[in-house]
Structure formats: C-alpha cells, structure tokens
Amino acid sequence: KRYADLAAKHDAVLEMASVTAERSEVTRLRMEVLDLTYQVIKGDMAVNPADPYREVDRLLTERNIAPDYINQQRDALVDESLLWERINLQNTPDTGEIDWYLTEIETYFANYGLSEAEINNHRLSGLRERLLEFRTDVTAGLDAAILDNQWLEVRSLAEDMHTEIDTLSDEYDFDGLLASIESLRTEIARDSVTDILGNLTLKKESIRIQSNQLTAARQALDEARAEYDQAFLDFKVINAADADDIIRLEVLDTTRTLAQLVNRMEEMDSIPGFTNGRYDAAEKARLEYLYTVSEAVRADGDLQAGEDALAIIQGLEAAKQRSLALDNLLSTNGNFSGMDAEMVADALLGAESDLIEKDTPESHLLSDAMAIQAFESIRSNRTEMTSLDDERAELQTELADLQAQPDPDANEVRTLERKIAEITGRILITRQNIMRMAANLIQAVRGEEQARRDAVLRILDTRNVDGEPLIDLESTRKDIADRRDAQQEAMFTF
C-alpha cells in the first residue's frame, strides 16, 4: 500500500515498479545464498570441499548470483541516492542545470553497463522524461510561477525516492550478504551433516554443532523466503494495471466483514425478552424464570462439553509435542540414513520421555497403543540383540582358542561354527524387527497427532455445540462452573 500511495501521489508507477522489482531481487539473492548454505550443511549439495573457492563460484553461477554485481549495486545506489538528493535540494533550474542532470543520468547508465531494456525499466528513466518535459516548458518561456510549481512536484518525488533508495540500500545489507557468501565458502570446506553421520560415534559433538547451524540456516532461509514472497507480491501489485482496484477491494472486504459483525451484535441485542423488550410484570417474571432454568441446564451441558473438549485439546497438544520431538530426532539423525539397527534403537530409546507417554493417570494424555507397543518391541529386541552379541562373542572366543590348539577336534569346531551361524541369523532377524518396529513407531506417532486433530475439529464444530462456540476452554472452564452454581442458586431464590 505504501508503494501504491507513492505511485499515485507522484504519478510514478515506473519508479515504484523499479524499486519493488529491485527489492524482489534483493530478497531473492539473500534467499538463494541461504538456501545454498542450508543445502551444503545438510549434505544435499554435491561439492568438493578441497576447492571451496571454485565450488562457491560454480554454485553462485548456477543460481545467477554475481558478487561483482552486488559490489557494483552498492556503488550504484550511492550514486543514485546522491543524484536524487541534489534534485531535492535544487531550486527551479535553468536549461543549463537541467542539461547537467540529464548528462549525469546518461553517465550513470553508461558507468554501470545497463542494457536498453534495463534503462527503459529503470526509475531514473522516469526522472529523465520529467526533466526533458520540464526543459521543454522552460524553453517555451512558460510562466515562472507555473515552472516553480512543476519543479516542486519533481522535488517532492526526489525527496521520497531518496528515502526509498536509502531504504533499498539498507535492505541489501551488502556487508551481510557478502559475509553470507563467505560463510558458504567456509561451510563447503567443512563436513556436512550427512558426512558426519557416517562416523556418528566419533563426531557426536560436531553433529550437535552442525545440527544447530542447520536449524539456524533453515530458520533464516524461511524468513528470507517470506521476505521474498512479500516483496515479490508488492512488485506484482504495483506493476499491475489495476493496482488501485486490488487494494480497494481488500479494504472493502475488511470493511464488509466488520459491518456484518456489528449487524449481528445489534440483532442479538434486539431479541425480545432479553434486553429492552416491553413486558408486564407477570410475563417478565415468567421469562426470567424460564431463562434461569435454561441457563442452569445449559451451564451443566457447557461444563461437560468444555471438559471433554479441553481433554481432547490437551491430548492433541501432547501428541503434537511428541510428533515435534520425533521430527527433531529424525532431523538430527538424518532420518536414520546410514544408521544400523543398534544405532536407530539407541536413538529412539534415548528419547523415550519425549516420544512415549504410558504412565500418566490421565488417559487422554497417553500415547497411542500402537506407538507404545512398537516402542516396547524395540526395547525388547534391543535387549535381545545385546544378549545375542555377547553370546556370539563368547562362542567366537571359544572357537579361536580351540583353533589355536595343535590338533583341534573337528567336530567341536563344526559345532561352534554352527552355533555362531545360528546366533548370527537370529541377530539379523532381530535387526530387521527393530527397523520394522521403528517404522511402525514413526507412523503411529504421526498418525496419532492427525487423529487427535480430527477429533478436535469435530468437537469444536459449532454445529455440534449448544450455544456459543468454545474459544478458550482453559480460561472459561471455571466460569461455566460458576455460572451453573449461580443459576441453581437463583432458581431456589425465585
């Protein structure tokens, strides 16, 4: 809306479209650099850590990002800002001064290598056209007062454009953007999360650091994407032929919604018998008694409905926390990619308090039965695997001692080898069971959140609730109980 207002104020659609287009490009550059950093840290981007400088150049070229262009834009915005500032401070110029400004604009286009298409869409082209029109009026000998008023309009535009160019320069954050590119070069030279997961035991601390950086990079990327979407939307709206109509429709929609709300409030206030309706004493007493009875009954129903809905919502919140803990665990461990069954089981068992709730007396907070069953199966299979590993190690030691003898008994050797093979087979089956139960656990935890969410939507559907919708169940629960007690007391008093 700010850019639409400026465009309407100065009849400067070209100038505002140019600014919003460059804002869109600024946010794209920042988003692309952060996306590359995120992909490199995560390990989804194939890079050669031995040559980070060449790799950065390659990645930036693929995303149409040129550090030289960024540095050039820093200088270009400084020069452009100075030009707008000079025009803002300039009194009504003569033809010589106008020609000087026109030369400065052409020099700007030449110094920064703008193509013909870029020049036509640049905000300084709009200024050039205004100066040429003003020069024509000066040459034609137009009245001085008229020329002064025309020049005041040019100065007003220059003042606003000077502010917008300085803001645009701040949004570029050139030092920060170039620092992000340097950070990308640093990350290329380091191990990615995927590489670190290949040696989990030796690099747990490094995983923690990289995971934090990955989370921070993802957050920064999401913020940059949001900024890009908003900036691009501004550009699309301002550049549209019907920009004013689009903004006007949005304001009208908001006003219409507010009017509907006010009308409904007035209609409710005019219901006979509840506010200012005219009744005789007997009729009024009868209505008040009926209302008291209905309110008491309704309060009991509301209280029970509120307690039921609150329990379901609390269950949903608990399920959401477990699902979030699962997502964090999977993200930290690369979705268990490259991890064996023992590592997967240990990771899940180590997060038991975050993933499973099976001991609370409040039934609505308990985990899904399938999730509990899968988790306990993982625990029992992990215990069995430890026992089998120990048993196999003892047999392997016994076999090695037997084979070290000068004349080992062949039958005993075959017996030990057969036992070792049998235990190895059981270990393989146990590992398969762990991986299968891990998949079942993940599915159960995520499915539980969706099932509880559907239950909340059903109970909060206003078509199934008697009276006003429950908005804040936690805060209204006591109010409903108090209202029920008050209405019951009023019944006896009446």
HUZI-V259634 format. One record per helix or strand of 2 or more residues. SS is the DSSP state (a for helix, b for strand). FROM is the first residue (numbers start at 1). TO is the last residue. If there is no record, write none. Layout:
ss->SS from->FROM to->TO
ss->SS from->FROM to->TO
//
This chain:
ss->a from->2 to->10
ss->a from->13 to->42
ss->a from->49 to->62
ss->a from->67 to->89
ss->a from->95 to->111
ss->a from->116 to->121
ss->a from->123 to->139
ss->a from->144 to->172
ss->a from->174 to->188
ss->a from->193 to->197
ss->a from->201 to->239
ss->a from->243 to->269
ss->a from->281 to->332
ss->a from->334 to->336
ss->a from->341 to->350
ss->a from->352 to->355
ss->a from->363 to->365
ss->a from->369 to->403
ss->a from->410 to->459
ss->a from->462 to->464
ss->a from->473 to->493
//
